[in-house]
Amino acid sequence: MAPLNRPLQDRPDNGLVFLAKLIIAALILSAMWVVTVLWPVAHAESAASLRNVPNDLSIQSLDNPHAQLYLIKVPPSARYEIIPVVSRYTEPLPDLVDKVRPVAVAGINAGFFDPRNRQTTSYVVAQEHILVTPMNNRGFVENPQMFDYLPKMLNRSEFRVLTCKDQNGYVYDVARHRDEPPRKCTILHSIQAGPDLFDADAQIDEAFVDYKNGQKVRDPIGVDRPNARSAIGVDAHGNVLLVMAAMKSEDEGATNGLTLSELASVMRRQGAVKALALDGGSSSAIWFNGETYAGKQANSKPLLRPIKSAFVVIRKDIANASDR
């Protein structure tokens, strides 16, 4: 498999080929991840992990008239790496984070998936190789109702972690899946979601909405409907922003939660220059230092929906030390 210094052309694979690709990609990540990507682990909180968070990383709770906002700002430090973590099927966010404990310090839900077959509808790249691809989801790519939208959906925006020959540290970007990375840069990690919150055409270009004869005929994520939302972005100083907007009550009223335009406004106020909406609604959740904050509640308890993928912030210095 070639490094992702250019978009890859995908084709559907049979189950054995897909599993082989998954195992090979997992082997690249780390000894700890190799085991835990393929087998579930218990998610008891460890005392060691609670001591892993340095003073330059914290979670902020910000009030909003329509939602409770949670913000984690990850500084551009060599100490941290933002990696994708994928479930073989689907799991709640805390279980996904547990796959890289005790080096994990923060995490947020990420890509889209089909809840009926628990397969991805988003590309995920790890260590320069495609880890999971929607092209292997036959229920998705062979659905006649999707044929008209499939090219746009496969080219939805993704959040990229880049390594560039002329720059130290990581470079972060939001770009369409088929877009070339900048010259001398390689895509190290990425998860596709969307839409791009700062692109006025993204909702239509990425098949999140469609109109016929002036009437909206497609709106799978309810772009103008208040809901729990998740987003990832980067500011002008290189800080990565993880944002989750939780609904203030269980009542899904007109003023409970954020629309996509309101989510974009939140990201701008926090200084983001690029921002990507992640899977929202009941998938929305954010994790920090052993504590999970859910986007929705049910019966006065956090609603933690099983998800397919997450962005997880790890202590790279601890991970490197454990490899020695």
Number of C-alpha atoms within 10 A of each C-alpha: 10 10 14 21 18 15 14 14 6 11 10 14 15 9 10 9 12 16 15 11 18 20 15 15 20 24 16 14 16 14 13 18 18 18 15 19 21 16 11 15 13 8 14 10 15 12 10 10 15 15 11 16 17 10 6 9 16 15 17 12 13 11 11 14 10 21 23 20 22 21 20 23 22 21 16 16 13 12 14 22 22 23 24 27 30 28 24 18 16 21 19 19 31 25 19 30 31 23 26 23 22 22 25 29 25 27 27 31 32 35 27 24 22 17 13 7 13 18 24 27 24 29 23 27 24 23 21 21 23 22 24 25 22 23 19 20 21 13 16 20 18 12 11 11 10 14 13 10 15 18 14 18 22 21 20 25 31 31 31 26 26 23 20 18 11 9 10 9 15 19 18 22 21 25 21 23 24 15 13 15 20 13 10 12 20 22 27 21 26 30 30 31 29 29 29 26 27 19 13 11 11 19 19 15 19 23 23 20 17 16 11 8 6 7 8 10 11 14 16 9 15 15 17 12 17 23 29 30 29 29 31 27 27 26 18 10 11 18 18 21 22 24 29 30 33 30 27 20 17 13 13 15 13 11 16 21 30 28 20 25 15 17 24 22 15 18 27 17 9 16 16 22 16 24 30 28 27 29 27 25 23 21 27 29 34 29 24 22 19 19 12 17 20 24 31 28 17 11 7 9 10 15 18 21 18 20 30 28 31 28 27 28 22 24 22 17 13 15 21 11 8 11 9 5
